[in-house]
Amino acid sequence: MARFPEAEERLLNKLICMHCKARNAPRAKRCRKCNSKALRPKSRGA
């Protein structure tokens, strides 16, 4: 997707809340916006 591996890692290394769709830090245990534990890794795309 991105031209540089460093940029791609920074953009895609996130967790997405499955309730409110907020972006969270990769080390997060709960969503920063709705406090849910339902987090998934950001999809890498095709």
Summary of the structure (lengths in Angstrom):
residues: 46
radius of gyration: 11.3
end to end distance: 8.2
largest distance: 33.8
contacts: 101
relative contact order: 0.26
helix: 17%
strand: 17%
